[in-house]
Amino acid sequence: MTNTEQNIETPFNEDFCARLEYRICHELEKSDDPNLKGFWCDGISWFPDIQSTKKHLNDKRKIETKAWIGKAGQDVYQATIHFGKKALSNYAKGKELSECIPGLESQAEWIEIDVGNKTIEIKLD
């Protein structure tokens, strides 16, 4: 039985994905990469499935989903969200994940976008 069938709420939810979308937009806005000039993010798919079970996330340490990115914000990208120690701990405890998104002052390279292959890799703390 999937999470959707069981109607289980997970920390990887609409609210978290909206916060992550906003944060990605901020990073894109300040990016010096000419390939990303004018890009923005118009959403990240959050629909729960087998990937959002605690066991799967603990084993794989990532969730693969879709993100809408581009100059119009409508190009579909394959998004991989990697969970660091804090994010894994919060997820296991059912706690909010937003605090695991690197802050505005972060100098860390936590987003990697490949425009040609339409992929985005996101690293949570």
SULLIN-V96254 format. One record per residue. N is the residue number from 1. SS is DSSP state (~ for helix, > for strand, _ for the rest). PSI is psi as a letter, one per 40 degrees, with the letter a starting at -180 (* if undefined). OMEGA is omega in degrees with one decimal (* if undefined). Layout:
n=N ss=SS psi=PSI omega=OMEGA
n=N ss=SS psi=PSI omega=OMEGA
This chain:
n=1 ss=_ psi=h omega=-179.3
n=2 ss=_ psi=i omega=176.5
n=3 ss=~ psi=d omega=179.8
n=4 ss=~ psi=d omega=179.5
n=5 ss=~ psi=d omega=-179.5
n=6 ss=~ psi=e omega=-178.5
n=7 ss=_ psi=f omega=-179.7
n=8 ss=_ psi=h omega=176.6
n=9 ss=_ psi=h omega=178.2
n=10 ss=_ psi=i omega=176.3
n=11 ss=_ psi=d omega=175.4
n=12 ss=_ psi=g omega=-171.6
n=13 ss=_ psi=a omega=-176.8
n=14 ss=~ psi=d omega=-179.2
n=15 ss=~ psi=d omega=179.1
n=16 ss=~ psi=d omega=-177.5
n=17 ss=~ psi=d omega=176.6
n=18 ss=~ psi=d omega=178.1
n=19 ss=~ psi=d omega=178.4
n=20 ss=~ psi=d omega=176.7
n=21 ss=~ psi=d omega=179.8
n=22 ss=~ psi=d omega=-177.6
n=23 ss=~ psi=d omega=177.2
n=24 ss=~ psi=d omega=177.5
n=25 ss=~ psi=d omega=179.1
n=26 ss=~ psi=d omega=178.9
n=27 ss=~ psi=d omega=179.4
n=28 ss=~ psi=d omega=-179.8
n=29 ss=~ psi=d omega=-177.6
n=30 ss=~ psi=e omega=-178.5
n=31 ss=_ psi=i omega=175.5
n=32 ss=_ psi=e omega=-178.2
n=33 ss=_ psi=h omega=-178.7
n=34 ss=~ psi=d omega=178.0
n=35 ss=~ psi=e omega=-177.4
n=36 ss=~ psi=e omega=-178.3
n=37 ss=_ psi=h omega=179.1
n=38 ss=_ psi=e omega=179.7
n=39 ss=_ psi=i omega=171.1
n=40 ss=> psi=i omega=-177.5
n=41 ss=> psi=h omega=-178.6
n=42 ss=> psi=e omega=174.6
n=43 ss=> psi=i omega=176.1
n=44 ss=> psi=h omega=-179.2
n=45 ss=_ psi=h omega=-176.2
n=46 ss=_ psi=e omega=-174.9
n=47 ss=_ psi=h omega=-176.7
n=48 ss=_ psi=i omega=173.7
n=49 ss=_ psi=a omega=-177.4
n=50 ss=~ psi=d omega=179.6
n=51 ss=~ psi=d omega=-175.5
n=52 ss=~ psi=e omega=172.9
n=53 ss=_ psi=i omega=-179.3
n=54 ss=~ psi=d omega=-178.9
n=55 ss=~ psi=d omega=-179.0
n=56 ss=~ psi=d omega=-178.3
n=57 ss=~ psi=d omega=178.2
n=58 ss=~ psi=d omega=179.8
n=59 ss=~ psi=d omega=-173.7
n=60 ss=~ psi=d omega=179.5
n=61 ss=_ psi=f omega=178.1
n=62 ss=> psi=i omega=171.9
n=63 ss=> psi=h omega=176.8
n=64 ss=> psi=h omega=-175.8
n=65 ss=> psi=a omega=178.3
n=66 ss=> psi=i omega=173.4
n=67 ss=> psi=i omega=177.7
n=68 ss=> psi=h omega=-173.3
n=69 ss=> psi=i omega=174.5
n=70 ss=> psi=a omega=179.7
n=71 ss=_ psi=d omega=175.2
n=72 ss=_ psi=e omega=-179.3
n=73 ss=_ psi=e omega=-174.4
n=74 ss=_ psi=e omega=176.9
n=75 ss=> psi=h omega=-178.4
n=76 ss=> psi=h omega=178.6
n=77 ss=> psi=i omega=171.4
n=78 ss=> psi=h omega=-177.3
n=79 ss=> psi=h omega=174.0
n=80 ss=> psi=h omega=-179.2
n=81 ss=> psi=h omega=-178.2
n=82 ss=> psi=h omega=-177.9
n=83 ss=_ psi=h omega=174.4
n=84 ss=_ psi=a omega=-176.4
n=85 ss=~ psi=d omega=-178.1
n=86 ss=~ psi=d omega=-179.8
n=87 ss=~ psi=d omega=177.6
n=88 ss=~ psi=d omega=179.0
n=89 ss=~ psi=d omega=178.7
n=90 ss=~ psi=d omega=-178.6
n=91 ss=~ psi=d omega=-179.3
n=92 ss=~ psi=d omega=-178.9
n=93 ss=~ psi=e omega=-178.7
n=94 ss=_ psi=f omega=-178.9
n=95 ss=_ psi=i omega=179.1
n=96 ss=_ psi=h omega=179.3
n=97 ss=_ psi=e omega=-175.5
n=98 ss=~ psi=d omega=-179.8
n=99 ss=~ psi=e omega=178.5
n=100 ss=~ psi=e omega=175.4
n=101 ss=_ psi=h omega=179.4
n=102 ss=_ psi=h omega=-176.5
n=103 ss=_ psi=i omega=-179.2
n=104 ss=_ psi=d omega=-178.1
n=105 ss=_ psi=e omega=-177.1
n=106 ss=_ psi=h omega=176.1
n=107 ss=_ psi=e omega=-177.3
n=108 ss=_ psi=i omega=173.4
n=109 ss=_ psi=g omega=-174.4
n=110 ss=_ psi=e omega=177.2
n=111 ss=> psi=h omega=175.1
n=112 ss=> psi=h omega=-177.5
n=113 ss=> psi=h omega=175.3
n=114 ss=> psi=h omega=-175.7
n=115 ss=_ psi=d omega=-178.3
n=116 ss=_ psi=d omega=-179.1
n=117 ss=_ psi=e omega=-179.1
n=118 ss=_ psi=f omega=176.2
n=119 ss=> psi=i omega=173.3
n=120 ss=> psi=h omega=176.7
n=121 ss=> psi=h omega=-177.1
n=122 ss=> psi=h omega=-179.4
n=123 ss=> psi=h omega=175.3
n=124 ss=_ psi=i omega=177.4
n=125 ss=_ psi=* omega=*
